[in-house]
Amino acid sequence: MIDGKSVLGVILARGGSKGLPRKNVRELAGKPLLAWTIEAGHQSEYLDRLVLSSDDDEIMSVAMEYGCEVPFRRPAELAQDDTPSIDALLHAIDQVGSHEYVVLLQPTSPLRTAGDIDTTINLCNENNAPVCVTVTKTDKLPQWMYLLGDNYRLEPVMEGEETITRRQDADDTYVVNGAVYVAQSEHLKKRRTFFTGETIGCPMPPERSIDIDTKLDLEWCEISLKR
């Protein structure tokens, strides 16, 4: 709870994964990937409840082993490859009752801490913003990005004549890192997205912003933890 407002944490973890099969229960530094997010959620100062939405028996069993609530099974139609995450999240909110804030925690961000969760919630609340998401600074300038067109012709992603040749001459740019998404529940139900013109960003350092999609990501994360 924050300033008298209740906060629901939701972990979305379905069984199917094409890039890295069974990734949510793969071992990372001695425990399942999912466990890292559950433990960070339990350490949060503001989360009143932490629940899992899954269609998979093994994932649900691991979640319960680490103390996460599993109050329902996600319907199969909300666990397909093409199911939008927002549909699964809104279903979870409907199952557990009303809270002023909802916090989406993806299990593929194992290095995100309870401090990152609470900082994002607090920033959202302090600014009375409907949505706050974590971001990380990128060294890949959009002015240096191109599409590969016909005959391999380079086409700039950004239109304009200005050319930036030095990184220090450009403004800082950020990418969404997928670690923490916070929203006012009613706003999310109405807009069905975390991204509107009112969304604000909470910076996180790159070393905690690893997003696990492939086996290489998992191995790199393991190396980072050892360091």
C-alpha positions in Angstrom: 0.0 0.0 0.0 1.2 3.5 -0.8 -0.6 6.6 0.6 -3.6 4.5 1.5 -3.8 3.1 -2.0 -3.7 -0.7 -2.5 -1.2 -2.3 -4.8 -1.5 -5.6 -6.7 1.5 -7.3 -8.2 0.9 -9.7 -11.1 3.4 -12.1 -12.7 2.5 -13.4 -16.1 4.2 -16.7 -16.9 2.6 -19.0 -19.5 4.0 -22.5 -20.3 4.7 -21.9 -24.0 7.9 -20.2 -25.1 9.4 -20.4 -28.6 12.7 -18.6 -28.1 13.8 -20.5 -25.0 11.5 -23.4 -24.1 10.5 -23.7 -20.5 12.4 -20.4 -19.8 10.2 -19.4 -16.8 11.4 -22.4 -14.8 14.9 -22.7 -16.1 17.6 -22.5 -13.5 19.5 -19.3 -12.9 22.2 -19.3 -10.2 20.6 -22.2 -8.4 16.9 -21.3 -8.6 14.2 -21.1 -11.2 14.0 -17.9 -13.2 10.5 -17.3 -11.9 11.8 -17.3 -8.3 13.9 -14.2 -8.8 10.8 -12.1 -9.6 8.7 -13.7 -6.8 11.5 -12.9 -4.2 11.8 -9.3 -5.4 8.0 -8.9 -5.2 7.9 -10.2 -1.6 10.6 -7.8 -0.6 8.7 -4.8 -2.0 7.5 -2.3 0.6 4.3 -1.4 -1.3 2.9 -4.6 -2.9 -0.2 -5.8 -0.9 -0.6 -9.0 -2.9 1.5 -10.9 -5.4 -0.3 -13.3 -7.7 0.7 -15.5 -10.6 -1.2 -15.9 -13.9 -0.3 -19.2 -15.6 -1.7 -22.1 -17.6 1.1 -24.4 -16.7 1.2 -26.9 -13.8 5.0 -26.8 -13.3 5.1 -23.0 -13.3 2.2 -22.8 -10.8 3.9 -25.4 -8.6 7.2 -23.5 -8.6 5.4 -20.2 -7.8 3.6 -21.8 -4.8 6.9 -23.3 -3.6 8.4 -19.8 -3.4 5.3 -18.3 -1.7 3.5 -16.7 -4.6 -0.3 -16.8 -4.6 -1.8 -18.8 -7.5 -5.6 -18.2 -7.0 -6.7 -19.2 -10.5 -5.5 -21.0 -13.7 -5.3 -18.8 -16.8 -7.7 -20.0 -19.5 -6.0 -21.7 -22.5 -7.4 -19.0 -24.8 -5.4 -16.4 -22.9 -2.1 -18.4 -23.1 -1.5 -18.6 -26.9 1.5 -17.3 -28.8 -0.5 -14.4 -30.1 -2.4 -13.5 -26.9 -1.7 -9.9 -26.0 -0.2 -9.6 -22.5 -2.8 -6.9 -21.6 -5.6 -9.4 -22.0 -4.0 -11.9 -19.6 -3.3 -9.0 -17.2 -6.8 -7.7 -17.2 -8.1 -11.2 -16.7 -5.9 -11.5 -13.6 -7.2 -8.2 -12.2 -10.8 -9.4 -12.6 -10.0 -12.6 -10.8 -8.5 -11.1 -7.6 -10.6 -8.0 -7.0 -10.0 -4.2 -7.2 -6.8 -2.4 -6.2 -5.9 1.2 -6.9 -2.6 0.2 -8.6 -1.5 -2.8 -10.6 2.1 -3.7 -11.1 3.2 -6.1 -13.9 6.4 -8.0 -13.1 7.7 -10.1 -16.0 9.8 -13.2 -14.9 12.2 -12.5 -17.7 13.8 -9.6 -15.7 15.5 -11.5 -12.9 17.9 -8.7 -11.9 15.3 -6.2 -11.1 15.2 -5.5 -7.3 12.5 -4.7 -4.8 14.0 -1.2 -4.8 13.3 -0.9 -8.5 9.7 -2.0 -8.0 9.2 0.5 -5.1 10.9 3.4 -6.9 8.6 2.9 -9.9 5.5 2.7 -7.8 6.5 5.8 -5.8 7.4 7.8 -8.9 4.0 7.0 -10.4 2.2 8.0 -7.2 4.2 11.1 -6.5 3.5 12.5 -10.0 -0.1 11.3 -10.0 0.7 9.7 -13.3 -1.6 7.0 -14.7 1.3 4.9 -15.8 5.0 4.6 -15.0 7.4 2.0 -16.7 11.1 1.3 -16.2 13.5 2.4 -18.9 17.2 2.2 -19.4 19.6 4.5 -21.2 20.7 3.3 -24.6 24.0 4.0 -26.4 22.4 3.2 -29.8 21.2 6.6 -31.1 18.1 6.6 -33.2 19.9 9.0 -35.5 22.4 6.2 -36.2 19.7 3.6 -37.0 18.6 2.5 -40.6 16.2 0.2 -42.3 17.6 -2.0 -45.0 15.6 -1.3 -48.1 15.5 -2.6 -51.6 18.9 -3.5 -53.0 20.3 -3.2 -49.4 19.9 0.6 -49.5 20.2 2.2 -46.1 17.1 4.2 -45.2 17.3 6.4 -42.0 14.7 5.5 -39.3 14.5 9.2 -38.3 13.8 11.8 -40.9 15.8 15.0 -40.9 19.0 16.6 -42.3 20.9 16.9 -39.0 23.8 14.5 -38.7 25.2 13.6 -35.3 28.7 12.1 -35.4 29.6 12.1 -31.7 27.6 10.3 -29.0 28.1 13.2 -26.6 26.4 15.7 -28.9 23.1 13.8 -28.7 20.4 13.9 -26.0 20.1 10.9 -23.8 17.7 8.3 -25.2 16.0 5.5 -23.3 14.3 2.2 -24.1 11.7 0.3 -22.2 13.4 -2.5 -20.4 10.3 -4.6 -19.4 11.2 -4.9 -15.7 8.4 -3.0 -14.0 5.1 -1.6 -15.3 2.9 0.3 -12.9 -0.6 1.7 -13.7 -3.7 3.0 -12.0 -6.0 0.1 -12.4 -9.0 2.0 -13.7 -6.9 3.8 -16.3 -5.4 0.5 -17.5 -8.9 -1.1 -17.8 -10.1 1.9 -19.8 -7.0 2.4 -22.1 -5.9 -1.3 -22.3 -2.3 -0.2 -22.7 0.6 1.0 -20.6 1.7 3.4 -23.3 -0.1 6.7 -23.8 1.0 10.3 -23.9 0.7 10.4 -20.1 3.1 7.5 -19.4 6.3 8.4 -17.5 9.6 6.6 -17.2 11.6 5.4 -14.3 15.3 5.0 -15.2 17.1 1.7 -14.2 20.8 0.9 -14.7 21.7 -1.3 -17.6 23.2 -4.0 -15.3 19.8 -4.7 -13.8 17.9 -4.4 -17.1 18.7 -7.8 -18.7 15.7 -9.3 -20.4 15.8 -13.1 -20.9 14.6 -14.2 -24.3 17.3 -16.6 -25.4 19.8 -19.1 -24.0 22.6 -16.6 -24.5 20.7 -14.0 -22.4 20.4 -16.6 -19.6 24.1 -17.4 -19.8 25.0 -13.7 -19.8 22.8 -13.1 -16.8 24.5 -16.0 -15.0 27.9 -14.4 -15.7 26.6 -11.0 -14.4 25.5 -12.5 -11.2 28.9 -14.2 -10.6 30.6 -10.8 -11.1 
